[in-house]
Amino acid sequence: MADKKAMQALARKAGGPGKAKGPDWAQGLRQLYDSVVDEPLPENFTRLLDELDKGDNG
């Protein structure tokens, strides 16, 4: 029963179930994730992947 009350309190703090925006920190976390995903692979990592691929074929 205490867990249910805690979850309800968290939902109220986050704006409740009908809030479309979500928690304030979610947008910042989403931007951080997107910036990491958009980063190019370092050249030495790309070379390593190429070498590993060649090892699988022969």
VOPAGU-2260 file (C-alpha; in pm, 1 decimal, decimal comma):
REM VOPAGU-2260
SITE   aa  ch    i         X         Y         Z
SITE  MET   A    0       0,0       0,0       0,0
SITE  ALA   A    1     287,4     238,3      75,2
SITE  ASP   A    2     433,4     174,8    -272,0
SITE  LYS   A    3     106,2     273,8    -434,4
SITE  LYS   A    4      96,1     598,6    -237,1
SITE  ALA   A    5     457,5     672,0    -329,6
SITE  MET   A    6     384,2     613,4    -698,0
SITE  GLN   A    7      80,6     841,9    -680,4
SITE  ALA   A    8     291,2    1113,3    -517,5
SITE  LEU   A    9     551,9    1080,9    -792,6
SITE  ALA   A   10     281,5    1101,4   -1058,7
SITE  ARG   A   11     142,8    1419,4    -902,8
SITE  LYS   A   12     490,4    1569,3    -880,1
SITE  ALA   A   13     556,1    1487,3   -1247,1
SITE  GLY   A   14     228,4    1645,5   -1350,3
SITE  GLY   A   15      -3,6    1348,7   -1337,8
SITE  PRO   A   16     -97,5    1096,5   -1603,5
SITE  GLY   A   17    -244,7    1353,1   -1843,6
SITE  LYS   A   18      65,2    1569,8   -1867,8
SITE  ALA   A   19     211,7    1549,1   -2218,1
SITE  LYS   A   20     542,3    1723,7   -2148,2
SITE  GLY   A   21     683,6    1476,1   -1896,7
SITE  PRO   A   22     937,0    1558,8   -1626,5
SITE  ASP   A   23    1152,8    1867,6   -1671,7
SITE  TRP   A   24    1475,3    1664,8   -1689,3
SITE  ALA   A   25    1346,4    1438,4   -1967,7
SITE  GLN   A   26    1406,7    1693,7   -2244,0
SITE  GLY   A   27    1766,5    1749,8   -2132,3
SITE  LEU   A   28    1828,8    1376,8   -2119,4
SITE  ARG   A   29    1677,1    1335,6   -2466,0
SITE  GLN   A   30    1903,2    1611,1   -2604,4
SITE  LEU   A   31    2210,5    1452,6   -2446,7
SITE  TYR   A   32    2122,5    1112,3   -2593,5
SITE  ASP   A   33    2062,2    1259,9   -2938,6
SITE  SER   A   34    2394,6    1445,1   -2932,1
SITE  VAL   A   35    2581,6    1123,6   -2846,5
SITE  VAL   A   36    2400,9     925,2   -3116,6
SITE  ASP   A   37    2483,9    1191,4   -3376,9
SITE  GLU   A   38    2857,9    1189,2   -3299,5
SITE  PRO   A   39    3070,3    1027,4   -3570,2
SITE  LEU   A   40    3276,9     720,3   -3484,1
SITE  PRO   A   41    3642,8     795,7   -3416,2
SITE  GLU   A   42    3872,9     693,3   -3702,8
SITE  ASN   A   43    4065,6     440,3   -3492,2
SITE  PHE   A   44    3739,7     272,5   -3388,0
SITE  THR   A   45    3626,7     251,0   -3751,4
SITE  ARG   A   46    3962,8      90,3   -3845,0
SITE  LEU   A   47    3925,0    -159,5   -3561,4
SITE  LEU   A   48    3577,7    -256,2   -3682,7
SITE  ASP   A   49    3713,1    -299,1   -4036,0
SITE  GLU   A   50    3990,3    -526,8   -3907,6
SITE  LEU   A   51    3743,1    -733,4   -3711,6
SITE  ASP   A   52    3522,2    -769,6   -4017,5
SITE  LYS   A   53    3820,3    -892,9   -4223,3
SITE  GLY   A   54    3901,6   -1148,4   -3953,7
SITE  ASP   A   55    3552,9   -1299,4   -3981,6
SITE  ASN   A   56    3592,9   -1358,7   -4354,4
SITE  GLY   A   57    3927,2   -1525,3   -4361,7
